[in-house]
Amino acid sequence: MEEGMLLLEGSGDGVERLTWRVLGEEVKKVGYLAGPMVVVTLSQYLLQMISMMMVGHIGELALSSTAIATSICGVTGFSLLLGMACGLETLCGQAYGAKQYRKVGTHTYSCIVSLILVCVPISIVWVYMEKLLTLMHQDPLISHEAGKYAVWLIPALFAYAALQSMQRYLQSQSLIIVMLLSSTAALCFHVPVCWLLVFKSGLGNVGAALSIGLSYWLNLIFLAIYIKYSSSCEPTRVTLSKEAFTGMGQFFRLALPSTVMICLEWWSFELLVLLSGILPNPQLETSVLSICLTTIAFLYTIPFGIGAAASTRVSNELGAGKPQAARMAVCAAMAIAITEAAIVSAALFASRHIWGYAYSNEKEVIDYVTGMAALISIEVIMDSLQGVMSGIARGCGWQHLGAYVNLGAFYLVGIPVAVVLGFVLQVRGRGLWIGIMTGATVQTTMLAIITCCTNWQKQAIKARERICSDEYKANECY
């Protein structure tokens, strides 16, 4: 036994010292969840990326309109639904750990109903996308095409709402293989269907939007069939009842800060692209920053998947009343995150001279991207650490703290620093990126402090209180 190790419950005297072997076992548990979750996240990200790549071969108008529509639809729609669904990680994960299986199904229905209701006003905004873009003084042709794309993307919005809810339901129970199979199947379906609808049907960029919707619905149907008929879901399978509607209040109390936490960070990067458009030589600056952000978004699927695994392990252990086991899960997840950050950032920096060719053949763009490689590699490290710690925050129910951290880090520090460096000190695109990287560093530091200073015993008590229904007294839940 080694001194200074964590303590775990379970021995004859109530505690058992954590050895490297025990930590290794927890790393395996987190890794078993993280690997498939990375693939699931990556598969869903590739749906829109592949659609954009195919549309890019139609023409400049199709590509620019699709890019604008995708950005605005992400900000006003998909980011909101993703953020709200992440609130389910706390509720379902802790309820499953406490063996309150009926609550897992009820919370999921509350999430589905809530997200579908939110889709209605979002759809109205998307219907008027063309007029909104025109009011923002965008090119009329681009506004028209972007408006059509957004309207045809509305079916995907409703499928995405239910899909995210079901994925959190399965994730909380560590049923991740079915999500892996369904998401990869949907991606394999998407590639030929998108090609047919974009190039052979005459629909053009509208066909790309339609193919995304079809792929989301196919993924959703796969998961719905599995949940309905699989014996693995039998303990948590419930019918839609009044409890799902009365539970919407509890869901929104976690979903709203969860949405703010995710959207504040998402929107800050979108704002970075807008700011690059008013720099001198905006075509070069916007192209380079778009390449950097696309790369970061692609690589972020890895820590997001690890964070989802950490959220599941932490929420399950807190729900089961095992605070030290939850702390061990945090240690294991952070060990994986640090390893992943080192490998990915080093690989990215090593490939800095050829990385830009994946996006452009222009020497000026490639040289600029090569010069940004060191900054991007540092951002990869920050994203890897904060992505996992954000998952831990969701597992604990710290979404409100995450919202405050992101507000301060990006909008009180990151964006102002970016504006000063980019425009006042004339560092331009590099200055904008250094500013957002400064915000990410503050965010990561604050999340690390919160994680390290956490009283896990108190978190377990809060989890049990959250799980207890109104009809139970608090002490009956222990």
C-alpha positions in Angstrom: 0.0 0.0 0.0 1.2 3.5 -0.8 0.8 6.5 1.5 -1.2 9.5 0.3 -3.5 7.3 -1.9 -7.2 7.8 -2.1 -9.5 5.9 0.2 -12.2 3.6 -1.1 -15.1 2.0 0.7 -15.4 -1.7 0.9 -13.0 -3.3 3.3 -13.8 -4.8 6.6 -13.1 -1.6 8.5 -15.1 0.5 6.1 -12.2 1.7 3.9 -9.7 0.2 1.5 -6.6 1.9 0.2 -6.4 2.6 -3.5 -3.5 0.9 -5.3 -2.2 1.4 -8.8 -4.0 -1.9 -9.7 -7.3 -0.5 -8.6 -6.7 2.7 -10.4 -5.8 0.7 -13.5 -9.1 -1.1 -13.3 -11.0 2.2 -13.2 -9.0 3.4 -16.2 -10.2 0.3 -18.1 -13.8 1.1 -17.1 -13.6 4.7 -18.3 -11.8 3.6 -21.4 -14.4 1.0 -22.2 -17.0 3.8 -22.2 -14.8 6.5 -23.8 -13.7 4.6 -26.9 -17.2 4.0 -28.3 -18.4 7.4 -27.2 -15.6 9.1 -29.2 -16.7 7.2 -32.3 -20.4 8.2 -31.6 -19.5 11.8 -31.3 -17.2 11.7 -34.3 -19.8 10.0 -36.5 -22.4 12.7 -35.8 -19.9 15.4 -36.4 -18.9 13.9 -39.7 -22.5 14.0 -41.0 -22.4 17.7 -41.4 -18.8 17.8 -42.4 -19.3 15.3 -45.2 -22.4 17.2 -46.4 -20.4 20.5 -46.5 -17.6 18.8 -48.4 -20.0 17.5 -51.1 -21.8 20.8 -51.3 -18.5 22.5 -51.8 -18.2 20.7 -55.2 -21.4 22.3 -56.5 -20.2 25.9 -56.5 -19.1 28.9 -54.4 -22.7 30.1 -53.8 -23.8 26.7 -52.5 -20.8 26.4 -50.3 -21.0 29.9 -48.8 -24.8 29.7 -48.2 -24.5 26.2 -46.6 -21.7 27.4 -44.4 -23.7 30.4 -43.1 -26.8 28.3 -42.6 -24.9 25.5 -40.8 -23.2 28.1 -38.5 -26.5 29.8 -37.6 -28.5 26.6 -37.3 -25.7 25.3 -34.9 -25.8 28.4 -32.8 -29.6 28.8 -32.7 -30.6 25.1 -32.6 -28.3 22.2 -32.3 -26.1 23.8 -29.6 -29.2 24.5 -27.5 -30.5 21.0 -27.8 -27.2 19.4 -27.0 -26.8 21.6 -24.0 -30.2 20.8 -22.6 -29.8 17.0 -23.2 -26.5 17.1 -21.2 -28.7 17.9 -18.2 -30.0 14.4 -18.4 -26.5 13.0 -17.7 -26.8 14.2 -14.1 -30.4 13.0 -13.6 -30.3 9.6 -15.3 -26.7 8.8 -14.3 -27.3 9.4 -10.6 -30.7 7.8 -10.6 -29.2 4.6 -12.3 -26.4 4.5 -9.7 -29.0 4.7 -6.9 -31.0 1.8 -8.6 -34.0 4.1 -9.1 -34.5 2.6 -12.5 -38.0 3.9 -13.1 -36.7 7.5 -12.7 -34.2 6.9 -15.5 -37.0 6.3 -17.9 -39.2 9.1 -16.5 -36.4 11.7 -16.7 -35.8 10.6 -20.3 -39.4 11.2 -21.3 -39.2 14.6 -19.6 -36.2 15.5 -21.7 -37.7 14.3 -25.0 -40.9 16.3 -24.4 -39.0 19.4 -23.3 -36.6 19.3 -26.2 -39.4 18.8 -28.8 -41.3 21.8 -27.3 -38.1 23.9 -27.7 -37.8 22.8 -31.3 -41.0 24.6 -32.2 -39.8 28.2 -31.7 -36.4 27.3 -33.2 -38.2 26.0 -36.3 -40.0 29.3 -36.6 -36.7 31.2 -36.5 -35.3 28.9 -39.2 -38.3 29.4 -41.5 -37.5 33.1 -41.5 -33.8 32.6 -41.8 -33.7 34.3 -45.3 -35.3 37.5 -44.0 -33.1 37.5 -40.9 -30.0 37.3 -43.1 -31.2 40.0 -45.4 -31.7 42.3 -42.4 -28.1 41.5 -41.4 -27.1 42.9 -44.8 -26.0 39.5 -46.2 -26.0 38.9 -50.0 -29.6 38.3 -51.2 -28.6 35.2 -53.2 -26.7 33.7 -50.3 -29.6 34.6 -47.9 -32.1 32.9 -50.2 -30.1 29.7 -50.5 -29.2 29.6 -46.8 -32.9 30.1 -45.9 -33.9 27.1 -48.1 -31.2 25.0 -46.5 -32.4 25.9 -43.0 -36.0 25.0 -43.8 -35.1 21.6 -45.1 -33.0 21.0 -42.0 -36.0 21.4 -39.7 -36.8 17.6 -39.8 -33.3 16.9 -38.6 -33.8 19.2 -35.6 -36.7 17.2 -34.2 -34.8 13.9 -34.8 -31.8 15.4 -33.1 -33.8 16.3 -30.0 -35.1 12.8 -29.4 -31.8 11.2 -30.5 -29.7 13.2 -27.9 -32.2 12.2 -25.2 -32.1 8.5 -26.0 -28.3 8.6 -26.2 -28.1 10.1 -22.7 -30.5 7.4 -21.5 -28.3 4.6 -22.8 -25.1 6.3 -21.8 -26.2 6.5 -18.2 -26.6 2.7 -18.2 -23.2 2.2 -20.0 -25.1 0.7 -22.9 -22.7 2.2 -25.4 -22.2 -0.5 -28.0 -25.6 0.0 -29.5 -24.9 3.7 -29.9 -21.7 2.8 -31.6 -23.4 0.5 -34.1 -26.3 2.8 -34.8 -24.2 6.0 -35.3 -21.7 4.2 -37.6 -24.6 2.7 -39.6 -26.2 6.1 -39.9 -22.9 7.5 -41.2 -22.4 4.7 -43.7 -26.0 5.3 -44.9 -25.4 9.1 -45.0 -22.5 9.1 -47.5 -24.2 7.5 -50.5 -27.6 9.1 -49.8 -26.0 12.5 -49.5 -24.1 12.0 -52.8 -27.3 10.9 -54.5 -29.4 13.8 -53.2 -26.8 16.5 -53.8 -25.5 15.4 -57.3 -28.1 13.1 -58.9 -31.5 14.4 -57.7 -31.0 18.0 -58.7 -31.7 19.2 -55.1 -28.2 20.6 -54.6 -27.4 21.9 -51.2 -31.0 21.3 -50.1 -30.3 17.6 -50.7 -27.5 17.8 -48.1 -29.9 19.1 -45.5 -32.4 16.4 -46.3 -29.8 13.7 -46.1 -28.7 14.9 -42.6 -32.3 14.6 -41.5 -32.7 11.1 -42.9 -29.5 10.0 -41.2 -30.6 11.4 -37.8 -34.0 9.7 -38.1 -32.5 6.4 -39.1 -30.2 6.6 -36.1 -33.1 7.4 -33.9 -35.2 4.5 -35.2 -32.4 2.1 -34.5 -32.1 3.2 -30.9 -35.9 3.3 -30.3 -36.2 -0.3 -31.5 -33.4 -1.4 -29.2 -34.8 0.4 -26.2 -38.3 -1.0 -26.8 -37.3 -4.7 -27.3 -33.9 -5.1 -25.6 -33.8 -6.9 -22.2 -31.0 -4.6 -21.1 -33.4 -1.7 -21.0 -36.2 -3.6 -19.3 -35.5 -2.3 -15.8 -35.6 1.4 -16.9 -38.3 1.0 -19.6 -41.4 2.9 -18.6 -44.5 4.3 -20.4 -45.2 8.0 -21.0 -47.1 9.2 -17.9 -48.0 12.3 -16.0 -44.7 12.0 -14.1 -42.8 12.9 -17.2 -44.6 16.2 -17.4 -44.4 17.0 -13.7 -40.7 16.2 -13.9 -40.0 18.8 -16.5 -39.4 21.5 -13.9 -36.6 19.5 -12.3 -35.1 18.8 -15.7 -35.1 22.4 -16.7 -33.3 23.4 -13.5 -30.3 21.4 -14.8 -30.9 21.7 -18.5 -30.8 25.5 -18.6 -27.5 26.0 -16.9 -26.1 23.1 -18.9 -27.2 24.8 -22.1 -25.6 28.1 -21.0 -22.4 26.3 -20.1 -22.1 24.6 -23.5 -23.4 27.5 -25.7 -21.3 30.2 -24.1 -18.2 28.4 -25.2 -19.6 27.4 -28.6 -20.7 30.9 -29.4 -17.4 32.5 -28.4 -15.6 30.5 -31.2 -18.3 31.5 -33.7 -17.8 35.1 -32.7 -14.1 34.7 -33.4 -14.8 33.9 -37.0 -17.1 37.0 -37.3 -14.3 39.2 -35.8 -11.8 37.8 -38.3 -14.1 39.0 -41.1 -13.4 42.7 -40.2 -9.6 42.4 -40.1 -7.4 43.6 -42.9 -7.3 41.0 -45.6 -10.4 39.3 -44.3 -10.4 36.4 -46.8 -7.0 35.2 -45.6 -7.8 35.7 -41.9 -11.2 34.1 -42.1 -9.9 31.1 -44.1 -7.1 30.4 -41.7 -9.2 30.8 -38.5 -11.9 28.6 -40.1 -9.3 25.9 -40.7 -8.1 26.2 -37.2 -11.6 26.0 -35.7 -12.6 23.1 -37.9 -9.5 21.2 -36.8 -10.2 22.0 -33.1 -13.9 21.0 -33.5 -12.8 17.7 -35.1 -10.3 16.9 -32.4 -12.6 17.9 -29.6 -14.7 14.8 -30.3 -12.1 12.8 -28.5 -12.2 14.7 -25.1 -15.9 15.1 -25.4 -16.3 11.3 -25.6 -13.9 10.8 -22.6 -15.9 13.5 -20.8 -19.1 11.6 -21.5 -17.6 8.4 -20.0 -16.4 10.4 -17.0 -19.8 11.8 -16.5 -21.4 8.3 -16.5 -18.9 6.9 -14.0 -19.0 9.8 -11.7 -22.8 10.2 -11.7 -23.3 6.4 -11.2 -21.0 6.3 -8.2 -22.4 9.4 -6.6 -25.9 8.1 -7.1 -24.8 4.9 -5.4 -23.5 6.8 -2.4 -19.8 6.1 -3.1 -18.0 9.4 -3.0 -14.5 8.0 -3.0 -15.2 5.7 -6.0 -16.5 8.8 -7.8 -13.2 10.5 -7.0 -11.3 7.6 -8.3 -13.2 7.8 -11.6 -12.2 11.5 -11.8 -8.5 10.5 -11.4 -8.8 7.8 -14.0 -10.5 10.2 -16.5 -8.0 12.9 -16.0 -5.1 10.4 -16.5 -6.6 9.5 -19.8 -7.2 13.1 -20.7 -3.6 14.1 -20.0 -2.3 11.2 -22.1 -4.6 12.0 -25.0 -3.7 15.7 -24.9 0.0 15.0 -25.0 -0.3 12.5 -28.0 -2.7 14.6 -30.1 -1.1 18.0 -29.6 2.4 16.5 -30.3 1.1 14.8 -33.5 -0.6 18.0 -34.7 2.5 20.0 -34.1 4.7 17.4 -35.9 2.5 17.6 -38.9 2.4 21.4 -39.0 4.0 21.6 -42.5 1.5 19.3 -44.2 -1.6 19.9 -42.1 -2.7 23.0 -44.1 -2.8 21.1 -47.4 -5.8 19.2 -46.2 -7.8 22.4 -46.5 -6.1 24.6 -49.2 -3.6 24.7 -52.0 -2.8 28.4 -51.5 0.8 28.8 -50.2 -0.1 32.0 -48.2 -2.9 30.1 -46.4 -0.7 27.0 -45.7 2.2 29.2 -44.4 -0.2 31.1 -42.1 -1.6 27.8 -40.8 1.9 26.4 -40.2 2.7 29.5 -38.1 -0.4 29.0 -36.1 0.4 25.3 -35.3 2.0 26.0 -31.9 -1.0 28.0 -30.7 -3.4 25.3 -32.0 -1.5 22.6 -30.2 -1.7 24.5 -26.9 -5.5 24.9 -27.5 -5.8 21.2 -28.1 -4.3 20.6 -24.6 -6.7 23.1 -23.0 -9.7 21.6 -24.8 -8.7 18.0 -23.8 -8.5 18.9 -20.2 -11.6 21.1 -20.0 -13.6 18.7 -22.1 -13.2 15.9 -19.6 -13.7 18.2 -16.6 -16.9 19.5 -18.2 -18.1 15.9 -18.3 -17.2 15.5 -14.6 -19.2 18.7 -13.9 -22.2 17.2 -15.7 -21.9 14.0 -13.7 -21.9 16.0 -10.4 -24.6 18.4 -11.4 -22.3 21.5 -11.5 -23.7 22.9 -14.6 -24.4 26.3 -13.0 -20.8 26.5 -11.9 -19.7 25.7 -15.4 -21.9 28.4 -16.8 -20.3 31.0 -14.5 -16.8 29.8 -15.4 -17.5 30.0 -19.2 -19.1 33.4 -18.9 -16.1 34.8 -17.0 -13.4 33.0 -19.0 -14.6 33.8 -22.5 -16.6 37.0 -22.3 -14.8 38.8 -19.5 -11.3 37.6 -20.4 -11.0 35.7 -23.7 -13.0 38.0 -26.1 -11.7 41.3 -24.7 -8.1 40.1 -24.9 -8.8 38.9 -28.5 -10.2 42.3 -29.5 -7.3 44.2 -27.9 -4.6 42.0 -29.5 -6.4 41.7 -32.8 -7.4 45.3 -33.4 -5.7 47.6 -31.0 -2.2 46.0 -31.0 -2.6 44.9 -34.7 -1.6 41.2 -34.0 -4.6 40.3 -36.2 -5.6 36.7 -36.6 -3.0 35.4 -34.2 -4.1 38.0 -31.6 -7.7 36.8 -31.9 -6.6 33.2 -31.4 -4.3 34.1 -28.4 -7.3 35.8 -26.9 -9.6 32.9 -27.1 -6.8 30.6 -26.0 -6.4 32.8 -22.9 -10.1 32.3 -22.2 -9.7 28.6 -22.6 -6.7 28.6 -20.2 -8.8 30.5 -17.5 -11.7 28.1 -18.1 -9.5 25.0 -17.6 -7.8 26.5 -14.6 -11.1 27.3 -12.8 -12.5 23.9 -13.6 -9.4 22.2 -12.3 -9.6 24.2 -9.0 -13.3 23.3 -8.6 -12.6 19.6 -9.2 -9.6 19.5 -6.9 -11.4 21.3 -4.1 -14.6 19.2 -4.2 -15.9 17.6 -1.1 -17.0 14.3 -2.7 -18.9 13.2 0.4 -21.1 16.3 0.1 -21.6 15.7 -3.6 -22.8 12.2 -2.8 -25.3 13.6 -0.3 -26.5 16.2 -2.9 -26.9 13.4 -5.4 -29.1 11.4 -3.1 -31.2 14.4 -2.3 -31.7 15.0 -6.0 -32.8 11.5 -6.5 -35.3 11.4 -3.7 -38.9 11.8 -4.9 -41.2 14.2 -3.1 -43.1 11.3 -1.6 -40.0 10.1 0.3 -38.4 11.6 3.3 -34.7 12.4 2.8 -33.4 9.8 5.3 -35.4 7.1 3.6 -33.3 7.5 0.5 -30.1 6.3 2.2 
